[in-house]
Amino acid sequence: MMAGRPHLIALCATLLLACGEDHATPVHPELVPPVGPYDFGTVPVLNERMLEVDLRNVGRANLAVFSMRIKEDGAPFRVDVPPPEVGRGAMETVKVFFKPTSEQPFAATLVLETNDPNDGLLELPLVGVGDTRAVMEVDPTDLCIFGRTPEGGASVKTLTIRSLGSADLIVEDVSFTEDTSPAYSFIGSMKTPAVVKTQGSDGLPGKLQITIKYTVLVGAPEEARGAVRIRSTDPDQPEVLVPLCGQVNRAPVAVIADVLNAAPGTTVTFDGNGSYDPDNNLPLKYAWRLVRKPSGAQVTETPTGATYALKLDDILPGEYEVELSVTDGDPVQPAISLPPARKVVVAVPAEALRVELFWNNPATDVDLHVLRSPETPLGDMAGDCYYANCRSSAPPLEWGDPLLTDDNPRLSRDALSVYGPEVVGIVEPAPGTYRIASHYFRSKVNEVDEPSTVTVRVYVRGVLRAQLERTLQKAGDSWLVADVAWPAGTVTALP
């Protein structure tokens, strides 16, 4: 037993020595040196190409990357921001770029500094050749051609960029300069960078077209200026400014002189001679239009330059609205009035209160009734104005002051066929509340009842205050239409 003990002691001593040596081995990063040179090949002038440099750490500690830089100032190479460190057994890539500035060979040195104890400072050669070049043509070179744009309108111009070099042209940016008026805008999407081929599908130099709009709002300044900025890979003109300018053609002002209200059947003349143009672009052109009239009114229109004659309907009262637009005499881009002028004339009947009744079935006979009060029954010979007692040939109904006649009602039109109208009017009603009613008198076709839709219009001093409608199904049906309070002229429809 004791004889073998020296061998055991020797073995333990050997193991302890080995363990001690292992603890003494240093832990450090180890960079696998990148293989150079890095050749970017041939690249068109002002185009950019990228290569990746691998940083592989095979050591047992993290590799700290202190810097990566281009040694030569002004060389057309650049390096991306490197990672701060590379972990044990890991790899990171760093992007390096080459953008030649002219047609010639280029060389530079990439300097890499790390905490690798053996290769802490490396210099890697970079080479590349500027081979072809882009040439940009901009047409036109000046966009001060918008001219006089009408106020409230817009003008559009096109800018063309052509590629005339030996390399494709890259348009990196198209934008307005900071001082450009907001009146200018691009039409359509303008995505950059955009590649313009040296040769298009038609065999001609490739081109990119940009459409620019000049919008003149009402009240815009007399002139709008600015510029389009174009940045590209053309080494001789990497940035081009195309001036913009345009002027405003002020809109003319349409004016219609005041007109007086008139009786139905009167011819009213509207006068637009007061219209004018701030820029004095003469002569003016006049465009008249009747935009509104009483329903069913028959009129005659006679426009004559600056004037417009309108013959009102012979019977119907109500409002007529006339519109005038004027256009200036600019020979290129004439401006039109903004907004047009409008004027209303009221056909005022002799009666302050006028009631009309129409119906849609010519085979029926419907009567209009105007009652002195809501309590007056239909057919009352003293208080109900209708065909039996209120026509002009009959003695007047006394509804007001016995010494006056203007406060008495009259059935001025009694329609026995077709669609009406029947009309009852009072020149100047006495105070009180009047009731309006209608009565389906009979059917004129074999005495067969047919539905008839009745429309009642109530005018107060020539203005339509109410238009009401109801369908009566058979002879004998009555409809209590509305009450009219006087002198307020308020019309209240009845349920």
C-alpha positions in Angstrom: 0.0 0.0 0.0 2.7 2.5 0.9 4.8 1.5 -2.1 2.1 2.9 -4.6 1.6 6.2 -2.7 4.4 8.2 -4.5 2.7 7.6 -7.9 -0.6 9.0 -6.6 1.1 12.0 -5.2 2.8 12.6 -8.5 -0.5 12.3 -10.4 -2.2 14.8 -8.1 0.7 17.2 -8.5 0.4 16.9 -12.3 -3.3 17.6 -12.2 -2.9 20.6 -9.9 -0.2 22.0 -12.2 -2.5 21.6 -15.1 -5.4 23.3 -13.3 -3.2 26.2 -12.4 -2.0 26.7 -15.9 -5.7 26.8 -17.2 -6.6 29.6 -14.7 -3.6 31.6 -15.9 -4.7 31.6 -19.6 -6.1 35.1 -20.4 -9.7 35.7 -21.7 -9.7 38.1 -24.7 -11.6 38.9 -28.0 -10.2 37.7 -31.3 -11.2 39.4 -34.5 -11.0 37.4 -37.7 -9.4 40.1 -40.0 -11.7 41.1 -42.8 -10.4 40.1 -46.2 -9.6 43.1 -48.5 -9.4 44.9 -50.7 -13.1 45.8 -51.1 -13.8 46.5 -54.8 -17.0 48.3 -55.6 -16.5 47.9 -59.3 -17.8 50.4 -61.8 -20.6 52.7 -60.6 -22.3 55.6 -62.5 -21.2 59.0 -61.2 -23.3 60.2 -58.2 -24.9 56.8 -57.9 -24.2 54.9 -54.7 -23.2 51.3 -54.2 -22.9 49.4 -50.9 -20.7 46.5 -49.7 -20.7 44.8 -46.3 -17.7 44.3 -44.0 -18.0 41.3 -41.6 -16.7 41.7 -38.1 -16.4 38.1 -36.7 -15.3 37.6 -33.1 -14.0 34.1 -32.3 -12.5 35.1 -29.0 -13.8 34.4 -25.4 -14.6 38.0 -24.6 -16.7 40.7 -26.3 -15.0 42.7 -29.0 -15.2 46.4 -28.5 -15.4 48.4 -31.7 -13.8 51.9 -31.1 -14.2 53.3 -34.6 -14.6 52.7 -38.3 -13.6 55.6 -40.6 -12.3 56.6 -44.0 -8.7 57.6 -43.7 -8.6 60.0 -46.6 -10.5 63.3 -46.4 -12.7 64.0 -49.5 -12.7 60.4 -50.8 -16.2 59.4 -52.2 -16.6 56.6 -49.6 -18.5 56.5 -46.4 -19.0 54.0 -43.6 -22.2 53.3 -41.6 -22.2 53.6 -37.9 -20.6 50.4 -36.5 -21.9 48.4 -33.6 -20.3 49.3 -30.2 -19.3 45.7 -29.7 -19.4 42.2 -31.1 -20.3 39.4 -28.7 -18.3 36.2 -28.1 -18.6 33.9 -31.1 -20.8 36.4 -32.9 -20.6 38.4 -36.1 -21.9 41.8 -37.1 -21.8 43.5 -40.5 -21.1 47.2 -41.3 -22.2 48.9 -44.5 -19.6 50.8 -46.6 -20.7 53.0 -49.5 -19.1 54.3 -52.6 -20.5 57.3 -54.5 -18.2 58.5 -57.3 -18.1 62.2 -58.1 -16.5 61.9 -61.5 -15.6 59.4 -64.2 -12.3 58.0 -62.9 -10.8 55.4 -60.5 -10.9 56.0 -56.7 -9.1 54.4 -53.8 -9.3 54.9 -50.0 -8.5 53.2 -46.7 -11.0 51.9 -44.2 -9.5 52.1 -40.7 -10.9 49.8 -38.0 -10.0 50.1 -34.3 -11.0 47.4 -31.8 -9.7 46.0 -28.5 -8.3 42.9 -30.2 -4.9 42.5 -28.5 -3.3 41.2 -31.7 -5.2 43.1 -34.5 -6.5 46.2 -32.7 -5.8 48.5 -35.7 -6.6 47.4 -39.2 -6.4 49.2 -42.5 -8.5 47.8 -45.3 -8.2 49.1 -48.9 -11.3 50.3 -50.8 -11.4 50.8 -54.6 -14.0 51.7 -57.2 -14.4 53.4 -60.5 -16.8 56.1 -61.6 -17.7 54.8 -65.0 -20.7 56.6 -66.6 -22.6 59.8 -65.8 -26.2 61.0 -65.8 -27.1 64.2 -67.6 -30.4 66.0 -66.7 -32.4 68.3 -69.0 -35.2 70.3 -67.6 -37.8 71.8 -69.9 -38.9 74.5 -69.5 -36.2 76.1 -67.4 -38.6 78.8 -66.3 -42.2 78.4 -65.3 -43.1 82.1 -65.2 -45.6 81.2 -67.9 -48.8 80.8 -65.9 -49.8 84.3 -67.1 -53.0 85.9 -65.8 -55.1 83.2 -64.2 -58.8 84.1 -63.5 -59.7 84.7 -59.9 -61.4 81.6 -58.6 -59.8 79.5 -61.3 -56.6 77.6 -61.9 -53.8 77.1 -64.5 -51.8 73.9 -65.1 -48.3 73.6 -66.6 -46.1 70.6 -67.2 -42.4 70.3 -66.4 -40.3 67.6 -68.2 -37.1 66.0 -66.9 -35.1 64.1 -69.5 -32.1 61.7 -69.1 -29.4 62.6 -71.7 -26.3 61.0 -70.2 -24.6 57.6 -70.4 -26.1 56.5 -67.1 -29.7 56.4 -65.8 -30.7 59.6 -64.1 -31.9 59.3 -60.5 -34.2 62.1 -59.5 -33.7 62.2 -55.7 -36.2 64.9 -54.8 -38.7 67.2 -56.4 -40.2 69.8 -54.1 -41.2 73.4 -53.8 -38.7 75.8 -52.2 -39.6 77.2 -48.7 -40.6 80.6 -50.0 -43.0 79.2 -52.7 -46.6 80.5 -52.5 -49.2 78.0 -51.3 -51.1 78.7 -54.5 -48.8 76.1 -56.2 -49.3 72.4 -55.9 -48.3 69.1 -57.6 -51.0 67.2 -59.4 -50.7 63.4 -58.8 -48.2 61.6 -56.7 -44.6 62.6 -56.8 -42.5 59.7 -55.4 -38.8 60.1 -55.2 -36.2 58.7 -55.8 -37.3 58.1 -59.3 -35.1 56.5 -62.0 -35.2 58.1 -65.5 -33.7 55.6 -68.0 -31.2 56.8 -70.6 -33.5 55.3 -73.2 -37.3 55.0 -72.8 -39.6 52.3 -74.4 -39.9 54.5 -77.5 -36.2 54.5 -78.1 -35.9 58.2 -77.1 -34.2 59.6 -74.0 -36.2 58.7 -70.9 -38.3 61.4 -69.3 -40.3 62.2 -66.2 -43.2 64.7 -66.4 -44.4 66.8 -63.4 -47.7 68.7 -63.5 -47.9 71.8 -61.5 -51.2 73.6 -60.7 -51.6 77.3 -59.9 -54.9 77.9 -58.0 -56.2 81.5 -57.6 -58.5 81.8 -54.6 -60.9 84.7 -54.4 -59.0 87.6 -52.9 -55.6 86.1 -53.6 -52.5 88.4 -53.9 -51.9 90.0 -57.3 -48.8 87.8 -57.9 -47.6 84.4 -56.7 -43.9 83.4 -56.8 -41.7 80.4 -55.9 -39.6 77.7 -57.4 -39.5 73.9 -58.0 -36.3 72.3 -56.6 -35.0 69.2 -58.4 -32.1 67.2 -56.9 -30.6 64.5 -59.1 -27.5 62.4 -59.9 -26.3 64.8 -62.6 -22.8 65.7 -61.3 -22.8 69.0 -63.2 -26.1 70.2 -61.9 -27.1 68.2 -58.8 -29.7 70.8 -57.9 -31.8 72.8 -60.3 -34.3 75.6 -59.4 -37.1 76.3 -61.8 -38.7 79.7 -61.1 -42.5 80.0 -60.7 -44.6 83.1 -61.1 -48.2 83.9 -62.0 -50.6 86.8 -61.9 -54.2 87.2 -61.1 -56.9 88.3 -63.5 -59.4 89.8 -61.1 -63.0 88.6 -61.5 -65.5 91.2 -62.8 -68.3 92.2 -60.5 -71.9 91.7 -61.6 -74.4 94.3 -60.5 -78.2 94.4 -61.0 -79.9 97.7 -60.3 -82.8 97.6 -57.9 -86.3 96.8 -59.3 -89.7 97.5 -58.0 -92.4 94.9 -57.4 -95.0 94.8 -60.1 -98.4 93.5 -60.9 -98.9 90.1 -62.7 -98.6 90.5 -66.4 -96.1 93.4 -66.1 -92.8 93.5 -68.0 -90.0 94.2 -65.7 -86.6 95.3 -67.0 -83.4 94.3 -65.1 -80.4 96.6 -65.7 -76.8 95.2 -65.4 -75.0 98.3 -66.7 -73.5 98.9 -63.2 -71.3 95.8 -63.6 -67.6 96.5 -63.8 -64.2 94.8 -64.0 -61.4 95.8 -61.5 -58.7 95.3 -64.2 -60.8 97.2 -66.8 -60.7 94.2 -69.2 -63.5 95.3 -71.5 -65.9 94.7 -73.1 -67.9 92.7 -70.6 -70.2 89.8 -71.7 -73.5 89.4 -69.9 -75.4 86.1 -69.2 -78.9 86.3 -67.8 -80.8 83.4 -66.2 -84.2 83.1 -64.6 -83.5 80.9 -61.6 -86.8 80.9 -59.8 -90.5 81.7 -60.6 -93.9 80.8 -59.2 -94.9 77.2 -60.0 -96.7 77.1 -63.3 -95.9 80.7 -64.3 -95.7 81.4 -68.0 -93.1 84.1 -68.8 -91.4 85.8 -71.7 -87.6 86.5 -71.5 -85.8 89.0 -73.6 -82.0 89.4 -72.8 -80.3 92.2 -74.6 -76.7 92.6 -73.5 -76.6 94.5 -70.2 -80.4 94.5 -69.8 -83.0 91.7 -69.4 -86.8 92.1 -69.9 -89.0 89.7 -68.1 -92.8 89.6 -68.7 -94.5 88.2 -65.6 -97.3 85.7 -65.7 -100.6 87.4 -66.4 -102.3 85.9 -63.4 -100.0 84.2 -60.9 -98.4 86.2 -58.1 -95.2 85.3 -56.4 -91.4 85.8 -56.5 -89.2 85.8 -59.6 -85.4 85.6 -59.1 -83.1 86.6 -61.9 -79.3 85.9 -62.0 -76.6 87.8 -63.9 -73.1 86.6 -64.6 -70.5 88.8 -66.4 -67.3 87.7 -68.1 -64.4 90.1 -68.7 -62.7 90.7 -72.0 -59.3 89.0 -71.3 -58.5 87.3 -74.7 -56.6 84.4 -73.1 -58.1 83.4 -69.8 -61.3 85.5 -69.2 -62.6 85.7 -65.7 -66.3 85.3 -64.7 -68.0 87.1 -61.8 -67.8 85.5 -58.4 -70.5 85.1 -57.3 -73.2 86.1 -59.9 -75.6 88.9 -59.0 -79.2 88.0 -58.1 -82.3 90.2 -57.8 -85.9 89.3 -56.8 -89.1 90.9 -58.1 -92.4 90.1 -56.6 -95.5 89.9 -58.8 -97.9 91.5 -56.3 -101.6 91.1 -57.2 -104.2 93.8 -56.4 -105.4 91.5 -53.5 -103.3 91.5 -50.3 -104.8 88.0 -49.6 -105.0 85.7 -52.6 -106.0 82.0 -52.5 -105.6 79.6 -55.5 -106.9 76.0 -56.0 -105.7 73.5 -58.5 -106.5 69.8 -59.0 -104.9 67.0 -61.1 -107.9 65.1 -62.6 -109.8 66.9 -65.5 -112.7 64.5 -65.0 -113.5 66.1 -61.6 -114.9 69.5 -60.5 -113.5 70.8 -57.2 -114.5 74.2 -55.6 -112.6 76.7 -53.5 -114.2 78.1 -50.4 -113.0 81.1 -48.3 -114.9 81.5 -45.0 -115.1 84.7 -43.0 -114.3 82.8 -39.8 -113.4 79.3 -38.6 -117.0 79.0 -37.3 -118.7 79.8 -40.6 -120.2 76.6 -42.2 -119.6 75.6 -45.8 -122.3 77.0 -48.1 -123.2 79.9 -45.8 -124.4 82.6 -48.3 -123.1 85.5 -46.2 -119.9 84.1 -44.8 -118.7 81.6 -47.5 -117.1 83.0 -50.7 -117.5 80.4 -53.5 -119.0 80.0 -56.9 -122.6 80.4 -55.8 -122.4 83.9 -54.3 -119.0 85.5 -54.8 -118.5 85.9 -58.6 -118.0 89.4 -60.0 -121.5 89.4 -61.3 -123.0 88.8 -57.9 -123.6 91.4 -55.2 -120.5 91.7 -53.0 -120.3 90.0 -49.6 -120.0 92.5 -46.8 -117.1 91.3 -44.6 -115.8 94.5 -43.1 -116.7 98.2 -43.1 -119.9 98.8 -45.0 -118.4 102.0 -46.3 -115.5 100.2 -47.9 -115.3 97.6 -50.8 -111.6 96.6 -50.6 -112.3 94.4 -47.6 -114.8 92.2 -49.4 -113.9 88.9 -51.1 -114.2 88.1 -54.8 -114.0 84.9 -56.8 -112.1 86.2 -59.7 -111.9 82.9 -61.5 -114.3 79.9 -61.3 -112.9 76.8 -63.1 -115.5 74.3 -64.2 -113.2 72.0 -66.2 -109.6 70.8 -66.6 -107.3 71.6 -63.6 -108.3 75.1 -62.4 -107.3 77.4 -60.9 -110.1 78.8 -58.9 -109.0 82.1 -57.4 -110.4 84.1 -54.4 -108.9 87.4 -53.4 -109.4 90.3 -50.9 -107.7 93.6 -51.7 -107.3 94.6 -48.1 -108.8 92.1 -45.6 -110.5 93.3 -42.4 -108.8 92.0 -39.2 -109.8 88.5 -38.2 -109.1 84.8 -39.0 -110.2 83.5 -42.4 -110.7 79.8 -43.1 -109.8 78.1 -46.4 -111.6 74.9 -47.6 -112.2 72.9 -50.7 -115.1 70.7 -51.8 -115.2 67.8 -54.3 -118.4 68.9 -56.1 -118.8 66.1 -58.7 -117.3 63.7 -61.2 -118.0 64.6 -64.8 -117.5 61.1 -66.3 -120.6 58.9 -65.9 -120.9 60.2 -62.4 -118.2 57.7 -61.3 -116.1 58.9 -58.4 -112.5 59.3 -59.2 -109.7 60.5 -56.8 -108.5 64.0 -57.3 -105.4 65.5 -55.8 -106.0 69.2 -54.8 -103.3 71.8 -54.3 -104.0 75.1 -52.5 -101.7 78.1 -52.6 -102.0 81.1 -50.2 -100.3 84.4 -51.1 -99.9 87.3 -48.7 -99.1 90.5 -50.5 -97.8 88.6 -53.4 -95.5 86.2 -51.5 -96.3 82.5 -51.4 -96.8 81.7 -47.7 -98.2 78.1 -48.0 -98.7 75.4 -50.5 -100.8 72.5 -49.3 -102.0 69.2 -50.9 -104.6 66.6 -50.2 -106.3 63.8 -52.2 -110.1 63.8 -52.2 -111.5 60.4 -53.0 -115.1 61.0 -54.0 -117.8 63.6 -54.7 -119.0 65.2 -51.5 -115.6 65.1 -49.7 -114.5 68.3 -48.1 -111.1 69.4 -46.9 -110.6 72.2 -44.3 -107.2 73.5 -45.5 -105.9 76.3 -43.4 -106.6 79.4 -41.3 -105.2 82.8 -42.1 -104.8 85.3 -39.3 -105.0 89.0 -40.5 -103.3 91.5 -40.5 -100.3 89.2 -39.5 -100.8 87.1 -42.6 -99.9 83.9 -40.7 -101.1 80.7 -42.4 -101.8 77.7 -40.1 -102.5 74.3 -41.8 -105.4 72.4 -40.3 -105.0 68.7 -39.4 
